[in-house]
Amino acid sequence: MKVTVNSTSETTRELKIEVPADRIDVEIKRETENVRKSIQLPGFRKGKAPLGMIRAQYGKQIEAAAIEHVINNNYKEAINSEKLDPFGQANISDMKYEPGKPLEFTAVIEIKPEFTIGSLDGMRIEREEQEVTDEMLEETLKKIQVRFGTVRKKDGAAEMGDMLLVDIEEIDPATGVSLIGKQYPDLKLRLGEESLGPGFDEQLIGVKTGDAKRVVHKMDHYFITDPTQQQYQPAEKHHLVKIKEVNELELPEINDELAKEMEYENVEALRKGIKADLHVQVQVDTKNKLRKALELEIVRIINQPVPESMVERYLDNFEKNVKKLSNKPVDSRMLREENKEAVRKKVQWHLIREKLIEQEGFEITDQEVDDYLQQYAKENNMDVKRVKIEHRSGEKRQRVIDALLDNKIFAYLESKAEVSTFKKS
């Protein structure tokens, strides 16, 4: 077998492969025997028909199957001999074959780009300086008041903050007829929380018990009501909302009694506890934002090419998840177009992450995994032995390993970066 490899780009290789005629002859004989064993011709027992008759009747089918096997087997041999690691399926073309002559074909493959990560010293990163504010504390206290509030029926018109009990049905925009399977009875919503999407609650201001209000819901422009339409405009859904109850929410005072219901000694202890929780949230948020900034900066610096098939595979998974979560028709074209660059950067980061692990020799020991699981079990009041058994192998253990690797990777990147802070105005 002869193999010529041409580098057509940093992520694609073209293999021109020539297979000797004797290999094809061997495969044709093997395939002929397979066909002979599986069929029965008139006047002969199954598997006993003369080979000449088999070739006469099934020659084209045998040759096509043999050529397919030859291409598959020799393609695999070629990428192994050339030490290539293709991503995705090869594009096979330009196949030439005449009986008694070598078989020629071309295979175009995508590979991960070859690159190294040089010095990252002095990489400049901005980190947002966050702190727990009085506004954050008061907002949390308001949510607690809502959680412990008392619902009372209201005779007047609904206002922001009121609680509604409603039946909702999706209707045809033109006829107003209810759509089959689109009825949602006894839904509870608090006006202002926008639990059903932006703009929905505002249209219910002023309704009273017994009213029926038509509400138009502007959908995300990824979603379309007609899967065949080609216009990429924000779609609408029309709903008939029947008001069964209008209730006002009487909020409790923030006092020692409420604090004790939340297992705090008094209001002062409640405020301190909330501040401590908010401090943890801010730390986590700050860490995640810094990691994202480091990720985007190193992608910008290296900016290596990526296999298009890898980007498409990530987009396939992204589209699949959007469809799964939305349960609505999705404008696939717009979804993919608007997210392609973000996905490309994510693929770049994935390859850079792999290279950092390889170059810097990052690894996670069993002891590190055990230490992590022990701490995790302690923080979540779980049985350590059970947690370790659940993470003994498989995806759960790999997720822990990936998280610990990320800790090392980002600690390394932060040590190389010049991080300046700013306050959000």
NUMARVEX-696654 format. One record per residue (C-alpha): residue number from 1; residue in one letter; chain; y negated, x, z. Coordinates in steps of 0.5 Angstrom, whole numbers. Layout:
residues N
ATOM  seq  type  mol     yy     xx     zz
ATOM  NUM     A    A      Y      X      Z
...
END
This chain:
residues 425
ATOM  seq  type  mol     yy     xx     zz
ATOM    1     M    A      0      0      0
ATOM    2     K    A     -7      2     -2
ATOM    3     V    A    -13      0      2
ATOM    4     T    A    -20      2      1
ATOM    5     V    A    -26      0      6
ATOM    6     N    A    -33     -1      4
ATOM    7     S    A    -38     -3      9
ATOM    8     T    A    -42     -8      7
ATOM    9     S    A    -47     -9     13
ATOM   10     E    A    -46     -7     20
ATOM   11     T    A    -42    -13     22
ATOM   12     T    A    -38    -14     15
ATOM   13     R    A    -32    -10     12
ATOM   14     E    A    -29    -11      5
ATOM   15     L    A    -22     -9      4
ATOM   16     K    A    -19     -8     -3
ATOM   17     I    A    -12     -8     -2
ATOM   18     E    A     -6     -6     -7
ATOM   19     V    A      1     -8     -5
ATOM   20     P    A      7     -5     -9
ATOM   21     A    A     11     -9    -14
ATOM   22     D    A     17     -8    -10
ATOM   23     R    A     14    -11     -3
ATOM   24     I    A     13    -17     -7
ATOM   25     D    A     20    -17    -10
ATOM   26     V    A     23    -17     -4
ATOM   27     E    A     19    -22     -1
ATOM   28     I    A     21    -27     -7
ATOM   29     K    A     28    -25     -6
ATOM   30     R    A     27    -27      1
ATOM   31     E    A     24    -34      0
ATOM   32     T    A     29    -35     -6
ATOM   33     E    A     34    -35     -1
ATOM   34     N    A     30    -39      4
ATOM   35     V    A     29    -45     -1
ATOM   36     R    A     37    -44     -3
ATOM   37     K    A     39    -45      4
ATOM   38     S    A     35    -51      5
ATOM   39     I    A     36    -56     -1
ATOM   40     Q    A     42    -59     -4
ATOM   41     L    A     42    -59    -12
ATOM   42     P    A     47    -64    -16
ATOM   43     G    A     54    -61    -16
ATOM   44     F    A     53    -56    -11
ATOM   45     R    A     54    -56     -3
ATOM   46     K    A     48    -55      1
ATOM   47     G    A     46    -48      0
ATOM   48     K    A     51    -46     -5
ATOM   49     A    A     47    -47    -11
ATOM   50     P    A     46    -41    -16
ATOM   51     L    A     40    -37    -15
ATOM   52     G    A     38    -38    -23
ATOM   53     M    A     38    -45    -22
ATOM   54     I    A     34    -45    -16
ATOM   55     R    A     29    -40    -19
ATOM   56     A    A     28    -45    -25
ATOM   57     Q    A     27    -51    -21
ATOM   58     Y    A     23    -48    -15
ATOM   59     G    A     20    -41    -18
ATOM   60     K    A     13    -43    -18
ATOM   61     Q    A     13    -45    -11
ATOM   62     I    A     17    -39     -9
ATOM   63     E    A     12    -35    -12
ATOM   64     A    A      6    -38     -8
ATOM   65     A    A     10    -38     -2
ATOM   66     A    A     12    -30     -3
ATOM   67     I    A      5    -28     -5
ATOM   68     E    A      2    -32      1
ATOM   69     H    A      7    -28      6
ATOM   70     V    A      5    -22      3
ATOM   71     I    A     -2    -22      3
ATOM   72     N    A     -2    -24     11
ATOM   73     N    A      3    -19     13
ATOM   74     N    A     -1    -13      9
ATOM   75     Y    A     -7    -16     11
ATOM   76     K    A     -5    -15     18
ATOM   77     E    A     -2     -8     17
ATOM   78     A    A     -9     -6     13
ATOM   79     I    A    -13     -8     19
ATOM   80     N    A     -8     -4     24
ATOM   81     S    A     -8      2     20
ATOM   82     E    A    -16      2     19
ATOM   83     K    A    -17      1     26
ATOM   84     L    A    -21     -5     25
ATOM   85     D    A    -22    -11     30
ATOM   86     P    A    -24    -17     26
ATOM   87     F    A    -28    -23     29
ATOM   88     G    A    -25    -29     26
ATOM   89     Q    A    -21    -31     20
ATOM   90     A    A    -22    -26     14
ATOM   91     N    A    -24    -29      7
ATOM   92     I    A    -19    -27      2
ATOM   93     S    A    -21    -27     -5
ATOM   94     D    A    -20    -24    -12
ATOM   95     M    A    -13    -24    -12
ATOM   96     K    A     -9    -21    -18
ATOM   97     Y    A     -2    -21    -19
ATOM   98     E    A      3    -21    -25
ATOM   99     P    A     10    -20    -24
ATOM  100     G    A     13    -13    -24
ATOM  101     K    A      6    -10    -22
ATOM  102     P    A      2     -9    -16
ATOM  103     L    A     -1    -15    -12
ATOM  104     E    A     -9    -14    -11
ATOM  105     F    A    -13    -18     -7
ATOM  106     T    A    -20    -17     -3
ATOM  107     A    A    -21    -19      5
ATOM  108     V    A    -28    -19      8
ATOM  109     I    A    -28    -19     15
ATOM  110     E    A    -33    -19     21
ATOM  111     I    A    -33    -14     26
ATOM  112     K    A    -37    -13     33
ATOM  113     P    A    -43     -8     31
ATOM  114     E    A    -42     -1     33
ATOM  115     F    A    -48      1     38
ATOM  116     T    A    -49      5     44
ATOM  117     I    A    -54      4     50
ATOM  118     G    A    -59      9     51
ATOM  119     S    A    -64     11     56
ATOM  120     L    A    -67      4     59
ATOM  121     D    A    -71      8     64
ATOM  122     G    A    -78      5     65
ATOM  123     M    A    -76     -2     62
ATOM  124     R    A    -82     -6     64
ATOM  125     I    A    -80    -13     67
ATOM  126     E    A    -85    -18     70
ATOM  127     R    A    -82    -22     76
ATOM  128     E    A    -85    -29     78
ATOM  129     E    A    -87    -28     86
ATOM  130     Q    A    -85    -35     89
ATOM  131     E    A    -86    -37     96
ATOM  132     V    A    -85    -43    100
ATOM  133     T    A    -91    -48    100
ATOM  134     D    A    -93    -53    104
ATOM  135     E    A    -93    -58     98
ATOM  136     M    A    -85    -56     97
ATOM  137     L    A    -84    -58    104
ATOM  138     E    A    -88    -64    104
ATOM  139     E    A    -84    -66     97
ATOM  140     T    A    -77    -65    101
ATOM  141     L    A    -80    -69    107
ATOM  142     K    A    -81    -75    102
ATOM  143     K    A    -74    -74     99
ATOM  144     I    A    -72    -75    106
ATOM  145     Q    A    -76    -81    107
ATOM  146     V    A    -73    -84    101
ATOM  147     R    A    -66    -83    103
ATOM  148     F    A    -67    -86    110
ATOM  149     G    A    -72    -92    108
ATOM  150     T    A    -71    -99    109
ATOM  151     V    A    -70   -104    103
ATOM  152     R    A    -74   -110    103
ATOM  153     K    A    -74   -116     98
ATOM  154     K    A    -81   -116     95
ATOM  155     D    A    -84   -123     92
ATOM  156     G    A    -90   -119     88
ATOM  157     A    A    -90   -115     82
ATOM  158     A    A    -86   -108     81
ATOM  159     E    A    -90   -102     83
ATOM  160     M    A    -88    -95     82
ATOM  161     G    A    -84    -93     88
ATOM  162     D    A    -80   -100     88
ATOM  163     M    A    -73   -101     88
ATOM  164     L    A    -70   -105     82
ATOM  165     L    A    -63   -108     82
ATOM  166     V    A    -62   -110     74
ATOM  167     D    A    -57   -112     69
ATOM  168     I    A    -59   -107     62
ATOM  169     E    A    -56   -109     56
ATOM  170     E    A    -57   -105     49
ATOM  171     I    A    -59   -110     44
ATOM  172     D    A    -60   -109     36
ATOM  173     P    A    -68   -107     35
ATOM  174     A    A    -68   -112     29
ATOM  175     T    A    -64   -119     32
ATOM  176     G    A    -65   -118     39
ATOM  177     V    A    -57   -119     39
ATOM  178     S    A    -53   -115     45
ATOM  179     L    A    -49   -110     42
ATOM  180     I    A    -41   -110     44
ATOM  181     G    A    -39   -106     50
ATOM  182     K    A    -47   -104     52
ATOM  183     Q    A    -48   -108     58
ATOM  184     Y    A    -49   -104     65
ATOM  185     P    A    -49   -109     70
ATOM  186     D    A    -52   -108     77
ATOM  187     L    A    -56   -102     76
ATOM  188     K    A    -60    -99     82
ATOM  189     L    A    -67    -95     80
ATOM  190     R    A    -73    -93     84
ATOM  191     L    A    -79    -93     79
ATOM  192     G    A    -82    -86     78
ATOM  193     E    A    -76    -83     79
ATOM  194     E    A    -74    -83     71
ATOM  195     S    A    -67    -84     72
ATOM  196     L    A    -66    -87     66
ATOM  197     G    A    -70    -82     62
ATOM  198     P    A    -78    -81     61
ATOM  199     G    A    -82    -87     59
ATOM  200     F    A    -77    -92     62
ATOM  201     D    A    -80    -94     68
ATOM  202     E    A    -87    -95     66
ATOM  203     Q    A    -85   -100     62
ATOM  204     L    A    -82   -104     68
ATOM  205     I    A    -89   -104     72
ATOM  206     G    A    -91   -111     74
ATOM  207     V    A    -84   -114     73
ATOM  208     K    A    -82   -120     78
ATOM  209     T    A    -75   -122     80
ATOM  210     G    A    -72   -127     74
ATOM  211     D    A    -76   -123     69
ATOM  212     A    A    -73   -120     63
ATOM  213     K    A    -76   -115     59
ATOM  214     R    A    -75   -111     53
ATOM  215     V    A    -75   -104     54
ATOM  216     V    A    -76    -98     48
ATOM  217     H    A    -73    -92     50
ATOM  218     K    A    -75    -86     46
ATOM  219     M    A    -69    -81     45
ATOM  220     D    A    -68    -74     45
ATOM  221     H    A    -69    -72     37
ATOM  222     Y    A    -62    -69     37
ATOM  223     F    A    -59    -76     38
ATOM  224     I    A    -59    -81     32
ATOM  225     T    A    -58    -88     32
ATOM  226     D    A    -55    -88     25
ATOM  227     P    A    -50    -82     24
ATOM  228     T    A    -51    -82     16
ATOM  229     Q    A    -59    -82     16
ATOM  230     Q    A    -62    -76     14
ATOM  231     Q    A    -69    -76     17
ATOM  232     Y    A    -70    -72     23
ATOM  233     Q    A    -74    -77     27
ATOM  234     P    A    -74    -78     35
ATOM  235     A    A    -69    -84     35
ATOM  236     E    A    -70    -91     39
ATOM  237     K    A    -66    -95     43
ATOM  238     H    A    -68   -102     45
ATOM  239     H    A    -65   -105     52
ATOM  240     L    A    -66   -112     55
ATOM  241     V    A    -67   -111     62
ATOM  242     K    A    -66   -117     67
ATOM  243     I    A    -69   -116     74
ATOM  244     K    A    -65   -119     79
ATOM  245     E    A    -69   -116     85
ATOM  246     V    A    -75   -113     86
ATOM  247     N    A    -75   -109     93
ATOM  248     E    A    -80   -105     96
ATOM  249     L    A    -78    -99    100
ATOM  250     E    A    -81    -98    107
ATOM  251     L    A    -81    -91    109
ATOM  252     P    A    -79    -88    116
ATOM  253     E    A    -84    -84    120
ATOM  254     I    A    -82    -76    120
ATOM  255     N    A    -81    -76    127
ATOM  256     D    A    -76    -74    133
ATOM  257     E    A    -72    -80    132
ATOM  258     L    A    -71    -78    124
ATOM  259     A    A    -70    -71    126
ATOM  260     K    A    -64    -73    130
ATOM  261     E    A    -61    -77    125
ATOM  262     M    A    -61    -71    121
ATOM  263     E    A    -58    -67    127
ATOM  264     Y    A    -64    -63    129
ATOM  265     E    A    -67    -63    136
ATOM  266     N    A    -74    -65    134
ATOM  267     V    A    -79    -65    128
ATOM  268     E    A    -81    -58    129
ATOM  269     A    A    -73    -56    128
ATOM  270     L    A    -73    -60    122
ATOM  271     R    A    -79    -57    119
ATOM  272     K    A    -76    -50    120
ATOM  273     G    A    -69    -52    117
ATOM  274     I    A    -72    -55    111
ATOM  275     K    A    -77    -48    110
ATOM  276     A    A    -70    -44    111
ATOM  277     D    A    -67    -48    106
ATOM  278     L    A    -73    -48    101
ATOM  279     H    A    -73    -40    102
ATOM  280     V    A    -66    -39    100
ATOM  281     Q    A    -67    -44     94
ATOM  282     V    A    -73    -39     92
ATOM  283     Q    A    -69    -33     93
ATOM  284     V    A    -64    -36     88
ATOM  285     D    A    -69    -38     83
ATOM  286     T    A    -73    -31     83
ATOM  287     K    A    -66    -28     82
ATOM  288     N    A    -64    -32     77
ATOM  289     K    A    -71    -31     73
ATOM  290     L    A    -71    -24     74
ATOM  291     R    A    -64    -23     71
ATOM  292     K    A    -66    -28     65
ATOM  293     A    A    -72    -23     64
ATOM  294     L    A    -68    -17     64
ATOM  295     E    A    -63    -20     59
ATOM  296     L    A    -68    -22     54
ATOM  297     E    A    -72    -15     55
ATOM  298     I    A    -65    -11     54
ATOM  299     V    A    -64    -16     48
ATOM  300     R    A    -71    -15     45
ATOM  301     I    A    -70     -7     46
ATOM  302     I    A    -63     -6     43
ATOM  303     N    A    -63    -12     38
ATOM  304     Q    A    -56    -10     35
ATOM  305     P    A    -54    -15     29
ATOM  306     V    A    -48    -20     31
ATOM  307     P    A    -43    -23     27
ATOM  308     E    A    -45    -30     24
ATOM  309     S    A    -38    -33     25
ATOM  310     M    A    -39    -31     33
ATOM  311     V    A    -46    -35     33
ATOM  312     E    A    -43    -40     29
ATOM  313     R    A    -37    -41     34
ATOM  314     Y    A    -42    -41     40
ATOM  315     L    A    -46    -46     36
ATOM  316     D    A    -39    -50     35
ATOM  317     N    A    -38    -50     43
ATOM  318     F    A    -45    -52     44
ATOM  319     E    A    -45    -58     40
ATOM  320     K    A    -39    -60     43
ATOM  321     N    A    -41    -60     50
ATOM  322     V    A    -48    -64     48
ATOM  323     K    A    -44    -69     44
ATOM  324     K    A    -39    -70     50
ATOM  325     L    A    -45    -70     55
ATOM  326     S    A    -49    -75     51
ATOM  327     N    A    -44    -80     49
ATOM  328     K    A    -49    -81     43
ATOM  329     P    A    -49    -80     36
ATOM  330     V    A    -52    -73     35
ATOM  331     D    A    -56    -70     29
ATOM  332     S    A    -52    -64     29
ATOM  333     R    A    -56    -60     23
ATOM  334     M    A    -62    -61     27
ATOM  335     L    A    -59    -59     34
ATOM  336     R    A    -56    -53     31
ATOM  337     E    A    -62    -51     27
ATOM  338     E    A    -66    -51     33
ATOM  339     N    A    -62    -47     38
ATOM  340     K    A    -59    -42     33
ATOM  341     E    A    -64    -36     35
ATOM  342     A    A    -63    -38     43
ATOM  343     V    A    -55    -38     41
ATOM  344     R    A    -56    -31     37
ATOM  345     K    A    -59    -28     43
ATOM  346     K    A    -54    -30     48
ATOM  347     V    A    -49    -27     43
ATOM  348     Q    A    -53    -21     43
ATOM  349     W    A    -53    -21     51
ATOM  350     H    A    -45    -22     51
ATOM  351     L    A    -44    -16     47
ATOM  352     I    A    -49    -11     50
ATOM  353     R    A    -46    -14     57
ATOM  354     E    A    -39    -11     54
ATOM  355     K    A    -42     -5     52
ATOM  356     L    A    -45     -4     59
ATOM  357     I    A    -39     -5     62
ATOM  358     E    A    -35      0     58
ATOM  359     Q    A    -41      6     58
ATOM  360     E    A    -42      5     65
ATOM  361     G    A    -35      4     68
ATOM  362     F    A    -36     -2     72
ATOM  363     E    A    -30     -5     75
ATOM  364     I    A    -28    -10     80
ATOM  365     T    A    -22     -8     85
ATOM  366     D    A    -18    -13     88
ATOM  367     Q    A    -21    -11     95
ATOM  368     E    A    -28    -13     92
ATOM  369     V    A    -25    -20     90
ATOM  370     D    A    -22    -21     97
ATOM  371     D    A    -28    -19    100
ATOM  372     Y    A    -32    -24     96
ATOM  373     L    A    -27    -30     97
ATOM  374     Q    A    -27    -29    105
ATOM  375     Q    A    -35    -29    105
ATOM  376     Y    A    -34    -35    100
ATOM  377     A    A    -29    -39    105
ATOM  378     K    A    -33    -37    111
ATOM  379     E    A    -40    -40    108
ATOM  380     N    A    -37    -46    106
ATOM  381     N    A    -32    -47    112
ATOM  382     M    A    -26    -47    108
ATOM  383     D    A    -19    -44    109
ATOM  384     V    A    -19    -37    107
ATOM  385     K    A    -12    -37    105
ATOM  386     R    A    -12    -43    101
ATOM  387     V    A    -18    -40     97
ATOM  388     K    A    -15    -34     96
ATOM  389     I    A     -8    -37     93
ATOM  390     E    A    -13    -42     89
ATOM  391     H    A    -16    -35     86
ATOM  392     R    A    -10    -31     86
ATOM  393     S    A    -10    -31     78
ATOM  394     G    A    -12    -35     72
ATOM  395     E    A    -19    -37     70
ATOM  396     K    A    -22    -38     77
ATOM  397     R    A    -20    -31     79
ATOM  398     Q    A    -23    -29     72
ATOM  399     R    A    -30    -33     74
ATOM  400     V    A    -30    -29     81
ATOM  401     I    A    -29    -22     77
ATOM  402     D    A    -35    -24     72
ATOM  403     A    A    -40    -26     77
ATOM  404     L    A    -38    -19     81
ATOM  405     L    A    -39    -15     75
ATOM  406     D    A    -46    -19     73
ATOM  407     N    A    -48    -17     80
ATOM  408     K    A    -47     -9     78
ATOM  409     I    A    -50    -10     71
ATOM  410     F    A    -56    -13     74
ATOM  411     A    A    -57     -8     80
ATOM  412     Y    A    -56     -3     75
ATOM  413     L    A    -61     -6     70
ATOM  414     E    A    -66     -7     75
ATOM  415     S    A    -65      0     78
ATOM  416     K    A    -68      2     71
ATOM  417     A    A    -73     -2     70
ATOM  418     E    A    -81     -2     72
ATOM  419     V    A    -81     -9     75
ATOM  420     S    A    -88    -12     77
ATOM  421     T    A    -90    -18     80
ATOM  422     F    A    -94    -24     78
ATOM  423     K    A    -96    -31     82
ATOM  424     K    A    -96    -37     78
ATOM  425     S    A   -102    -40     77
END
